[in-house]
Amino acid sequence: MPKPPLPQSLITPEGALRAIESHWPAAPIEERPLDRCLRQILRCDVYAERDNPPFDRVCMDGIAVSSSALARGQRRFTVEAMQPAGAPPLELTDPDNAIEVMTGAMLPGGTDCIIPMEQYDFARGIATLTDEVKGKAYTNVQRRGADSEPGVPMLTAGMRLGAPEIAIVASAGLPTVAVSRQPDFMVVSTGDELIEPGQPIAAHQVRRSNAYAIVAALRSHGFDKINDDHIADNEAALTGRLQQHLAQRDALILSGGVSKGKFDLVPQVLKKLGVREVYYQVAQRPGMPMWFGVGPKGQVVFGLPGNPVATLVCLRRYVIPGALAAMAARSRGPEQIELAAPFSPGRTIVQFVPVVITDGKATPRPTNGPGDFLGLTGTDGFVELPPRSGDYPTGFTAALFRW
């Protein structure tokens, strides 16, 4: 029996994300200490405090000599002193002598070339160069200002701060830095059938797992202001608890209860609480019954499908990019990847297919349906396949969303 045609009014995935981005209020700016900035979104340009490096820096342990002495054929150097890192620079007293230096030290005055310790023999205060040494000016020396100069941004607003970026902020002398304040998330699962891990469970019940997956996914993308709640399929309980969460949180993520069944009470309760529906249902599989709305104070509310595969797909495709856009994160657009194997059949709407990435290409690994969360194990993310009547051949290029 043929399937009934899809409603023509369904919003597309692109339209769904644009709607989220246009309704999610811009995140305010806050100052965070450096030890709490990992994976945060930078909201200011960061400038060098001074030249970087701030002096001609020795790059290897060895001896500092004058390249002019090497050019004259000098191969034996009397070592007259030692220049450690973190000490003011010494001055070479005789151009035919050398100064022993440590990595990171300032280049001694009167020298412009570093001979690594592996390229000379040292005995009785004399360094004798090996035959292959052909030192030139500023060999093994990093010149002052080679990396950056004052007045030129080292980092720009919108970047995500990883370990290298935090090191750069510290090098600029900043103990704190301006970043986007994270959304305060409340993850809500609904359903009488859901039982917490570790609690006794009956044959007709299932474990509450979606909420744990949502929290973990948010944390893996750098979000840390997350709480969760479980509410039974009871209109009074839903009304009271959702009203409380709306008063305290910036973003609500609800799992389940957004379809058209008798016990799918979430949409009507949200409406009663002043949450305006922006859209319901997206032209996609899995995850068609996705709900999005805006609260009376600008809170964003997501009603994700209850099936676990659809839950994670919608979270990664919409909620996380929407939050990053609100935080003024620089967008590069979705990653593009080729299919390593053909996939069929095509659909008349967008479909999201889990994949395993090997050698830079994606091998489709579809699940046994939107409830098959076990099928996601070992996958790297999913590809977004556009509507197509036929198969998707090997080499077909699609947008990739890594978990």
MITOR-532569 format. One record per residue: residue number from 1; x, y, z of N, C-alpha, C, O in turn. Coordinates in steps of 0.2 Angstrom, whole numbers, m for minus. Example, Ala and Ser with C-alpha at 12.3 -4.5 7.8 and 13.67 -1.06 7.14 Angstrom:
! MITOR-532569
 num    nx    ny    nz   cax   cay   caz    cx    cy    cz    ox    oy    oz
   1    66   m28    39    62   m22    39    66   m16    39    71   m17    42
   2    64   m11    35    68    m5    36    64     0    39    67     6    40
END
This chain:
! MITOR-532569
 num    nx    ny    nz   cax   cay   caz    cx    cy    cz    ox    oy    oz
   1     4    m6     0     0     0     0     4     6     0     9     7     4
   2     4    11    m5     8    17    m5     7    21     1     2    22     4
   3    13    24     3    12    29     9     9    35     7     9    38     1
   4     5    38    12     2    45    10     7    50     9    12    50    12
   5     5    55     4    10    60     3    11    65     9     7    65    14
   6    17    67     9    19    72    15    16    78    14    15    81     9
   7    14    82    20    12    88    20    16    93    16    22    93    17
   8    14    97    12    18   102     8    21   108    13    25   111    11
   9    18   108    19    20   114    23    26   113    28    28   117    31
  10    29   106    27    34   105    32    40   109    30    42   111    24
  11    43   112    35    49   116    35    55   111    33    56   106    35
  12    60   114    29    66   110    27    71   111    33    71   115    37
  13    76   106    33    81   107    38    85   114    38    86   116    43
  14    86   116    32    89   123    32    85   128    35    87   133    38
  15    79   128    33    74   133    36    73   132    43    72   137    47
  16    73   126    46    73   125    53    78   128    57    77   131    62
  17    84   127    54    90   130    58    90   137    57    92   141    62
  18    88   140    51    88   147    51    83   150    56    84   156    59
  19    77   147    57    72   149    61    75   149    69    74   154    72
  20    79   144    70    82   144    77    86   149    78    86   153    83
  21    91   150    73    96   156    74    93   163    74    95   167    78
  22    87   164    71    84   170    71    80   171    77    79   177    79
  23    78   166    81    74   167    87    78   166    93    76   168    99
  24    84   163    93    88   162    99    92   169   101    96   171    97
  25    90   172   107    94   178   108   101   178   108   104   172   110
  26   104   183   107   112   183   107   114   182   114   112   185   119
  27   119   178   115   122   177   121   126   183   124   130   186   120
  28   125   185   130   129   190   133   136   188   134   138   183   133
  29   140   193   135   148   192   136   149   192   143   147   196   147
  30   154   187   145   156   187   152   164   186   152   167   184   147
  31   167   188   157   174   187   158   176   180   162   173   179   167
  32   180   176   159   181   170   162   189   170   163   193   172   159
  33   191   167   169   198   165   170   201   160   165   197   156   163
  34   207   160   163   210   156   158   208   148   159   207   145   155
  35   208   146   166   208   139   167   200   137   166   199   131   167
  36   196   142   165   189   140   163   187   142   156   181   143   155
  37   192   142   152   190   145   145   190   139   140   189   141   134
  38   192   133   141   193   128   136   186   127   133   181   126   136
  39   186   128   126   181   126   122   176   132   122   170   131   119
  40   177   138   125   173   143   125   173   147   118   178   147   115
  41   169   152   117   169   156   111   171   163   113   168   166   117
  42   177   165   110   180   171   111   176   177   108   173   176   103
  43   175   182   112   171   188   110   175   194   109   172   200   109
  44   182   194   109   186   200   108   192   197   104   194   192   104
  45   195   202   101   201   201    97   207   201   103   206   205   108
  46   212   197   102   217   197   107   224   199   103   226   196    98
  47   227   204   106   233   207   103   239   205   107   239   204   113
  48   245   205   104   251   203   107   253   209   112   252   215   110
  49   255   207   118   257   211   123   264   215   120   265   221   122
  50   268   212   117   274   214   114   276   210   108   272   205   106
  51   282   211   105   284   207   100   284   199   102   286   198   108
  52   283   195    98   283   188   100   287   184    95   284   183    89
  53   292   181    97   295   181   103   298   188   105   299   192   100
  54   299   190   111   300   197   113   308   198   112   310   204   113
  55   312   193   110   319   194   109   321   189   104   318   184   103
  56   327   190   101   330   185    97   331   179   102   335   179   106
  57   328   173   100   328   167   105   332   162   102   331   160    96
  58   336   159   107   340   153   105   335   147   105   331   146   109
  59   336   143    99   331   137    98   334   131   100   330   126   100
  60   340   130   101   343   124   103   349   124   108   352   130   108
  61   350   119   112   356   119   116   362   119   112   362   115   107
  62   367   123   114   373   123   110   378   129   112   378   131   118
  63   381   131   107   385   137   108   383   143   103   381   141    97
  64   384   149   105   382   155   101   389   158    99   393   159   103
  65   389   159    92   395   161    89   394   167    84   388   168    83
  66   399   170    82   398   175    76   399   171    70   404   168    68
  67   394   172    65   394   169    59   400   172    55   403   168    50
  68   402   178    56   408   180    53   414   176    54   419   176    50
  69   415   174    61   421   170    62   420   163    58   426   161    56
  70   414   160    58   414   154    54   416   156    46   419   151    43
  71   414   161    44   415   163    37   423   164    36   426   163    30
  72   427   166    41   434   166    41   437   159    42   443   159    41
  73   433   154    43   436   147    43   438   145    50   441   140    51
  74   435   149    55   437   147    62   433   141    64   427   140    62
  75   436   136    67   433   129    69   434   128    76   430   123    79
  76   438   132    80   439   130    87   437   137    91   439   142    89
  77   433   136    96   430   142    99   431   141   107   430   136   110
  78   434   146   110   435   146   117   428   148   120   425   153   118
  79   425   144   124   419   145   128   420   150   134   423   147   139
  80   418   156   133   420   161   139   414   161   144   416   164   149
  81   408   159   143   403   160   148   397   155   146   397   152   141
  82   392   155   150   386   152   149   380   156   149   379   160   154
  83   375   156   144   369   160   144   363   156   145   361   152   141
  84   360   156   152   354   151   153   348   155   150   348   161   149
  85   342   151   150   336   154   149   334   158   155   335   157   160
  86   330   164   153   327   168   159   332   173   162   331   176   167
  87   338   174   159   343   178   162   345   184   156   344   183   150
  88   347   190   159   348   195   154   354   193   149   358   188   151
  89   354   196   143   359   193   138   366   195   140   368   201   142
  90   371   190   139   378   192   140   381   195   133   377   195   128
  91   387   197   134   390   201   128   396   197   126   401   196   131
  92   397   195   120   403   191   118   409   196   119   409   201   115
  93   414   194   122   420   199   123   425   198   117   429   203   116
  94   425   193   114   430   191   109   426   188   103   423   183   104
  95   426   191    97   423   188    91   425   181    89   421   178    86
  96   431   179    92   433   172    90   431   167    96   433   161    95
  97   428   169   101   425   165   106   418   163   105   415   165   100
  98   415   159   110   408   157   110   406   158   117   409   158   122
  99   399   158   117   395   157   123   391   151   123   387   150   119
 100   391   147   128   386   141   129   379   144   130   379   148   134
 101   374   141   127   367   144   127   363   138   128   364   132   126
 102   357   140   131   352   135   133   346   137   128   345   142   127
 103   342   132   127   335   133   123   331   138   126   330   137   132
 104   329   143   123   324   148   126   328   154   128   325   159   130
 105   335   154   128   338   160   131   338   165   126   337   164   120
 106   340   171   128   341   177   124   348   176   120   353   174   123
 107   348   178   114   354   177   110   359   182   113   358   188   113
 108   365   180   115   370   184   117   372   190   112   372   188   106
 109   374   196   115   376   201   110   383   199   107   387   195   110
 110   384   201   101   390   199    97   390   192    94   394   190    90
 111   384   189    95   383   182    91   377   182    87   372   186    88
 112   377   178    82   371   178    78   370   171    75   366   170    70
 113   373   166    78   372   159    75   373   154    81   377   154    85
 114   369   149    81   369   144    86   371   137    83   368   135    78
 115   377   134    86   379   128    84   376   123    89   378   123    95
 116   372   118    87   370   113    91   375   109    94   380   108    91
 117   374   106   101   379   103   104   381    96   101   387    94   102
 118   377    94    96   378    88    93   384    89    87   386    84    84
 119   385    95    86   390    97    80   396    99    82   400   103    78
 120   398    98    89   405   100    91   407    95    96   403    93   100
 121   414    95    97   417    91   103   419    97   108   422   102   106
 122   418    95   114   420   100   119   425    97   124   423    92   127
 123   430   100   125   435    98   130   440   104   132   442   108   128
 124   441   104   139   445   109   142   443   116   140   448   120   138
 125   437   117   139   435   124   138   435   126   131   433   132   129
 126   436   121   126   437   123   119   431   118   115   431   112   116
 127   427   122   111   422   118   107   425   118   100   427   123    97
 128   426   111    97   429   110    91   423   108    86   420   103    88
 129   422   112    81   416   110    77   418   104    72   424   103    70
 130   413   100    71   413    95    66   414    97    59   412   103    58
 131   416    93    54   418    96    48   412    98    44   412   103    40
 132   406    95    45   400    97    41   396   104    43   392   106    40
 133   399   107    49   395   113    51   396   119    46   402   120    44
 134   391   122    44   391   128    39   386   133    42   381   134    38
 135   387   135    47   383   140    51   382   147    47   387   149    45
 136   376   149    46   375   156    43   372   160    48   370   158    54
 137   371   166    47   368   171    52   361   169    53   357   167    49
 138   360   169    60   353   167    63   351   160    62   345   159    62
 139   356   156    61   354   148    61   352   146    68   356   148    73
 140   347   143    68   344   141    75   342   146    80   343   146    86
 141   340   152    77   338   158    81   331   160    78   330   161    72
 142   327   161    83   320   163    81   320   171    82   321   173    88
 143   319   175    77   320   182    77   314   185    81   309   183    81
 144   316   191    84   311   194    88   305   197    83   307   199    78
 145   299   196    86   293   197    82   292   193    76   287   195    72
 146   295   187    75   294   183    70   287   180    70   284   179    65
 147   284   179    76   277   176    76   272   181    76   266   180    73
 148   272   187    80   267   192    80   270   198    82   276   198    86
 149   267   204    81   269   210    83   263   214    87   257   212    85
 150   264   219    91   259   222    94   255   226    89   257   228    84
 151   248   226    90   244   230    85   241   225    80   236   227    77
 152   243   219    80   240   214    75   237   209    79   240   205    83
 153   231   207    78   227   202    82   230   195    81   232   193    75
 154   231   192    87   234   185    86   228   180    86   228   175    83
 155   222   182    89   216   179    89   210   184    88   211   189    89
 156   205   181    84   199   186    83   193   183    86   192   177    87
 157   188   187    87   182   186    90   178   180    86   178   181    80
 158   175   176    89   171   170    86   175   164    86   172   159    84
 159   181   164    88   185   158    88   184   154    94   182   156    99
 160   184   147    93   183   143    99   190   142   102   195   141    99
 161   190   142   109   197   142   112   199   135   114   196   132   118
 162   204   132   111   207   126   112   213   127   116   215   133   118
 163   217   122   118   223   123   121   228   128   118   231   132   121
 164   229   127   111   234   132   108   232   140   109   236   144   110
 165   225   141   108   222   147   109   223   150   116   224   156   117
 166   222   146   121   222   148   128   230   150   129   231   155   133
 167   234   146   126   242   148   127   243   155   124   247   159   127
 168   240   156   119   241   163   116   238   168   120   241   174   121
 169   232   167   123   229   172   127   234   174   133   235   179   135
 170   236   168   136   241   169   142   247   173   140   250   177   143
 171   250   172   133   256   175   131   254   182   130   259   186   130
 172   248   184   129   246   191   129   246   195   136   244   201   136
 173   247   191   141   247   194   148   240   194   151   239   198   156
 174   235   191   148   228   192   150   226   186   155   226   180   153
 175   225   188   161   222   182   166   215   180   165   213   175   167
 176   211   184   162   204   183   160   203   185   153   207   189   150
 177   198   183   150   196   185   143   189   185   142   185   181   145
 178   186   189   137   179   189   136   177   184   132   180   183   126
 179   172   180   134   169   174   130   161   175   130   159   179   134
 180   158   171   126   151   171   126   148   167   133   151   162   134
 181   143   170   136   140   166   141   136   160   139   133   161   134
 182   138   155   141   134   149   139   127   149   140   125   151   145
 183   123   146   136   116   145   138   115   140   144   119   136   145
 184   110   142   148   109   137   154   103   132   152    97   134   151
 185   106   126   150   101   121   148    97   117   153   100   116   158
 186    91   116   152    88   111   156    85   105   151    81   106   146
 187    88    99   152    86    93   148    80    90   152    81    88   157
 188    74    89   148    68    86   151    66    80   147    65    81   141
 189    66    75   151    62    69   148    56    68   151    55    69   156
 190    51    65   146    44    64   149    42    57   147    45    54   143
 191    38    54   151    35    48   150    35    43   156    40    43   160
 192    29    40   157    28    36   163    32    29   163    34    26   168
 193    34    28   156    38    21   155    45    22   157    49    16   157
 194    48    28   158    55    28   159    57    27   166    55    30   171
 195    62    23   167    65    21   174    72    23   174    76    21   169
 196    75    26   179    82    28   180    86    22   180    84    17   183
 197    92    22   177    97    17   178    98    15   186    99    20   190
 198    99     9   187   100     7   194    93     6   198    94     3   204
 199    88     8   195    81     7   199    78     0   196    79    m1   191
 200    74    m3   200    70    m9   198    66    m7   192    63    m2   192
 201    65   m12   187    62   m10   181    57   m16   180    59   m22   181
 202    51   m15   177    46   m20   175    47   m21   168    50   m18   164
 203    43   m26   166    44   m29   159    41   m23   154    43   m23   148
 204    36   m19   156    33   m14   152    37    m8   152    34    m3   149
 205    42    m7   155    46    m1   156    53    m1   152    55    m6   151
 206    55     5   151    62     6   148    66    10   152    64    14   156
 207    73    10   151    77    14   154    77    21   152    76    23   146
 208    78    26   156    79    33   154    86    34   152    90    35   156
 209    87    34   145    93    34   142    94    41   138   100    43   137
 210    89    43   135    90    49   130    93    55   134    97    58   131
 211    90    56   140    93    62   144   100    62   145   104    67   144
 212   103    56   146   110    55   147   114    56   141   119    59   141
 213   111    54   135   114    55   129   114    62   127   119    65   125
 214   109    66   128   109    73   127   114    77   131   117    81   128
 215   114    75   137   119    79   142   126    77   140   130    82   139
 216   127    71   138   134    69   136   136    73   129   141    75   129
 217   131    73   125   132    76   118   134    84   119   138    87   116
 218   130    87   123   131    94   125   138    95   128   141   100   126
 219   140    91   133   146    92   136   152    91   131   157    94   131
 220   151    86   126   156    85   122   158    90   117   163    91   114
 221   153    95   116   153   101   112   155   107   116   155   113   114
 222   157   106   123   160   112   127   155   115   131   156   120   134
 223   148   113   131   143   116   136   144   113   143   144   107   143
 224   143   117   148   144   114   154   138   117   159   138   114   165
 225   134   121   157   128   123   161   122   119   159   118   122   156
 226   122   113   162   117   108   160   114   105   166   117   103   171
 227   107   105   167   103   101   172    98    97   168    97    98   162
 228    96    92   172    91    88   168    85    86   173    86    86   179
 229    79    84   171    73    82   175    69    77   171    70    77   165
 230    66    73   175    61    68   172    54    70   175    53    70   181
 231    49    71   170    42    72   172    38    67   169    38    65   163
 232    33    65   173    28    60   171    23    63   166    23    69   165
 233    19    58   163    14    60   158     8    63   162     3    59   162
 234     9    68   165     3    71   169     3    79   168     8    82   169
 235    m3    81   165    m3    88   163    m1    93   169     2    98   168
 236    m4    91   175    m2    96   181     5    96   182     8   101   183
 237     8    90   182    15    90   184    20    93   178    24    97   180
 238    18    92   172    21    95   167    21   103   167    26   106   166
 239    15   105   169    14   112   169    18   116   174    21   121   173
 240    18   113   180    21   115   186    29   115   185    32   120   186
 241    31   110   183    39   109   182    41   113   176    47   116   177
 242    38   113   170    40   117   165    40   124   166    44   128   164
 243    35   127   170    34   134   172    40   136   176    43   141   175
 244    42   131   180    48   133   184    55   133   180    59   137   181
 245    55   128   176    61   128   171    62   134   167    67   137   166
 246    56   136   164    56   142   160    58   148   164    61   153   161
 247    56   149   170    58   154   174    66   155   175    68   160   177
 248    69   149   175    76   148   177    81   147   172    87   148   173
 249    79   145   166    84   143   161    83   147   155    78   150   153
 250    88   146   151    88   150   144    86   145   139    83   147   134
 251    87   139   139    85   134   134    82   127   137    86   125   142
 252    77   125   135    74   119   137    74   114   131    72   115   125
 253    77   108   133    77   102   128    73    97   130    74    93   135
 254    67    96   127    62    90   129    63    84   125    63    85   119
 255    63    79   128    64    72   124    57    68   125    56    66   130
 256    53    68   119    47    64   119    41    69   121    42    74   123
 257    35    66   119    29    69   121    27    75   116    23    79   118
 258    30    75   110    29    81   106    25    78   100    23    83    95
 259    23    72    99    19    70    93    12    71    95    10    75    99
 260     7    67    91     0    69    91    m4    64    95   m10    63    95
 261     0    59    99    m4    54   103    m7    58   109    m6    63   111
 262   m12    54   112   m16    56   118   m12    58   124   m13    63   128
 263    m6    55   125    m2    57   130     4    61   128     9    63   132
 264     4    64   122     9    69   120     7    76   122     4    79   118
 265     8    77   128     5    83   131     9    89   131     7    95   132
 266    16    89   129    20    94   129    18   100   125    18   106   128
 267    16   100   119    14   106   115     9   110   118     9   116   119
 268     3   107   121    m2   110   124     0   113   130    m3   119   132
 269     4   110   134     6   113   140    11   119   139    10   124   142
 270    15   119   134    19   124   133    15   130   130    17   136   132
 271    10   129   126     6   134   124     3   138   130     2   144   130
 272     0   134   134    m3   137   140     2   141   144     0   146   148
 273     8   139   144    13   143   148    16   149   144    21   152   146
 274    13   150   138    15   156   134    21   155   129    24   160   127
 275    23   149   128    28   147   123    25   147   116    20   143   115
 276    27   151   112    24   151   105    28   146   100    34   146   100
 277    24   142    97    26   137    92    29   141    86    25   145    83
 278    35   140    84    38   142    78    37   137    72    35   139    67
 279    38   131    74    37   126    69    36   119    72    39   118    78
 280    33   115    69    32   108    71    32   103    65    28   104    60
 281    37    99    65    38    94    60    43    97    55    42   103    52
 282    48    93    53    53    95    48    54    90    43    53    84    45
 283    55    92    37    55    87    31    61    83    32    66    84    28
 284    62    78    36    68    74    37    66    67    40    61    66    43
 285    70    62    39    70    56    42    77    54    45    81    54    41
 286    78    52    51    73    52    56    72    59    59    76    63    58
 287    67    60    63    66    66    67    61    70    64    61    76    66
 288    56    68    60    51    73    58    47    76    63    46    82    62
 289    45    73    68    41    76    73    45    80    78    45    79    84
 290    49    85    76    53    90    80    49    96    81    46    99    76
 291    49    99    87    45   105    89    50   110    91    55   109    94
 292    49   116    89    53   122    91    48   128    93    44   130    89
 293    50   131    99    46   137   101    50   142   105    56   140   106
 294    47   148   106    50   153   110    46   155   116    40   156   115
 295    49   155   122    45   157   128    44   165   128    47   169   124
 296    40   167   133    38   174   134    44   178   135    44   184   134
 297    50   176   138    56   180   139    61   178   134    67   180   136
 298    60   175   129    65   174   124    68   167   125    73   165   121
 299    66   163   130    68   156   131    67   152   124    62   152   121
 300    72   148   122    71   144   117    69   137   119    72   134   124
 301    64   133   116    62   127   118    62   122   113    59   124   107
 302    65   117   114    65   111   108    62   105   111    63   103   116
 303    57   103   107    54    96   108    56    91   103    54    91    98
 304    61    87   106    65    82   101    61    76   101    57    74   106
 305    61    72    96    57    66    95    60    61   101    66    62   103
 306    56    57   103    57    52   109    62    46   106    65    44   111
 307    62    45   100    66    39    98    73    41    98    75    47    96
 308    78    37   101    85    39   103    89    41    97    93    46    98
 309    88    38    91    92    40    85    90    47    83    94    51    82
 310    84    48    83    81    54    81    83    60    86    84    66    84
 311    83    58    92    85    63    97    92    66    96    93    72    96
 312    96    61    95   103    63    94   104    67    88   108    72    87
 313   101    65    82   102    68    76    99    75    76   103    80    74
 314    93    76    79    91    83    80    95    87    84    96    93    83
 315    97    85    90   101    88    94   108    91    90   109    97    91
 316   111    86    87   117    88    83   116    93    77   120    97    76
 317   110    92    74   109    96    68   106   103    69   107   107    65
 318   103   103    75    99   110    76   101   113    83   103   119    83
 319   101   110    88   102   113    95   109   115    95   110   121    97
 320   114   111    94   121   113    95   123   119    90   126   124    93
 321   121   118    84   123   124    79   119   130    81   122   136    81
 322   113   130    83   109   135    85   112   139    91   113   145    92
 323   114   135    96   118   138   102   124   141   100   125   147   103
 324   128   138    96   134   141    94   133   148    90   137   153    91
 325   128   148    86   127   154    82   125   160    87   127   165    86
 326   121   158    92   119   163    97   125   165   101   125   171   104
 327   130   161   102   136   163   105   141   167   101   147   168   103
 328   139   168    95   143   172    90   149   168    88   155   171    86
 329   149   161    88   154   157    86   155   158    78   150   158    74
 330   161   158    76   162   158    69   160   152    65   162   146    67
 331   156   152    60   154   146    57   158   145    50   159   149    46
 332   159   139    50   163   136    44   158   133    39   160   131    34
 333   152   132    41   148   127    37   149   120    38   154   118    41
 334   144   116    37   146   109    38   151   106    34   152   108    28
 335   155   101    36   160    98    33   157    94    27   152    91    28
 336   161    93    22   159    89    16   163    83    15   169    83    17
 337   160    77    14   163    71    13   160    67     8   154    67     6
 338   164    62     5   162    58     0   160    51     3   163    49     8
 339   155    48     0   153    41     2   158    36    m1   160    36    m6
 340   160    32     4   164    26     2   161    20    m1   164    16    m4
 341   154    20    m1   150    15    m3   143    18    m5   141    23    m3
 342   140    14   m10   133    17   m12   128    16    m6   129    12    m2
 343   123    20    m7   118    19    m2   111    20    m6   110    24   m10
 344   106    16    m4   100    16    m7    95    14    m1    97    11     4
 345    88    16    m2    85    19    m7    85    27    m6    86    29     0
 346    84    31   m11    83    38   m10    76    39    m7    72    35    m7
 347    75    45    m4    69    47    m1    66    54    m4    70    57    m8
 348    60    55    m3    58    62    m6    59    67    m1    57    73    m2
 349    62    66     5    64    71    10    71    70    12    74    64    10
 350    74    74    15    81    73    18    81    67    22    77    66    27
 351    87    64    22    88    58    27    94    59    30    99    60    26
 352    95    57    36   101    57    40   103    50    41   100    46    44
 353   109    48    39   112    42    39   118    41    43   123    45    41
 354   119    37    48   125    37    52   130    34    48   129    30    43
 355   137    36    49   142    34    45   148    32    49   149    35    55
 356   153    28    46   159    27    49   164    30    44   164    29    38
 357   169    34    47   174    37    43   180    33    43   183    32    48
 358   183    32    37   189    28    36   193    31    30   190    32    24
 359   199    33    31   203    36    25   199    42    22   200    43    16
 360   196    46    26   193    52    24   187    52    20   184    56    17
 361   184    46    20   177    44    17   172    41    21   174    38    26
 362   166    42    20   161    40    24   157    33    22   155    33    16
 363   157    28    26   153    22    24   147    22    28   147    22    34
 364   141    22    24   135    22    28   134    16    32   135    10    30
 365   131    17    38   129    12    42   122    13    46   122    15    51
 366   117    12    42   110    14    44   108     9    50   111     4    50
 367   104    12    54   102     9    60    95     5    58    93     5    52
 368    93     1    62    87    m3    61    80     1    62    75    m2    63
 369    81     7    62    75    12    64    77    17    69    83    17    72
 370    73    22    70    75    27    75    75    25    82    78    29    86
 371    73    19    83    74    17    90    81    13    91    82    11    97
 372    84    12    86    90     7    87    96    11    89   101    12    85
 373    97    13    95   102    17    97   109    13    98   114    15    97
 374   108     6    98   114     2    98   118     2    91   124     2    91
 375   114     4    86   117     4    79   121    10    79   125    11    74
 376   121    15    83   125    21    83   132    20    86   137    24    85
 377   133    14    89   139    13    92   145    12    87   144     9    82
 378   150    16    88   156    16    83   155    20    77   160    21    74
 379   150    24    77   149    28    71   152    35    73   153    37    79
 380   154    39    68   158    45    69   153    51    68   155    56    71
 381   147    50    66   142    55    65   137    53    60   136    47    59
 382   134    58    56   129    56    51   130    61    45   132    66    46
 383   128    58    39   128    63    33   121    65    32   116    61    33
 384   120    70    29   113    73    27   113    72    19   116    75    15
 385   108    67    18   107    66    11   101    69     8    96    69    11
 386   102    73     3    96    77     0    91    72    m3    92    67    m5
 387    85    75    m4    80    71    m8    82    68   m14    85    72   m18
 388    81    62   m16    83    59   m22    79    53   m24    77    49   m19
 389    78    52   m30    73    47   m32    77    40   m33    74    35   m32
 390    84    41   m34    88    35   m35    93    34   m30    92    36   m24
 391    98    29   m31   103    28   m26   108    34   m26   108    38   m30
 392   112    34   m20   117    38   m19   123    34   m21   125    30   m17
 393   127    36   m26   133    32   m28   139    33   m24   139    38   m20
 394   144    28   m24   150    29   m21   153    36   m24   153    37   m30
 395   156    40   m20   159    46   m22   154    52   m21   156    58   m22
 396   147    51   m19   142    56   m18   145    60   m12   146    58    m7
 397   145    67   m13   147    71    m8   141    74    m4   136    76    m7
 398   142    73     3   136    75     7   139    79    13   145    79    14
 399   134    83    16   136    86    22   137    81    28   133    77    29
 400   143    82    32   144    78    38   143    81    44   146    87    45
 401   140    78    49   139    81    56   142    76    60   139    70    61
 402   148    77    63   151    73    68   148    73    75   145    79    77
 403   147    67    78   144    67    84   147    72    89   144    73    95
END
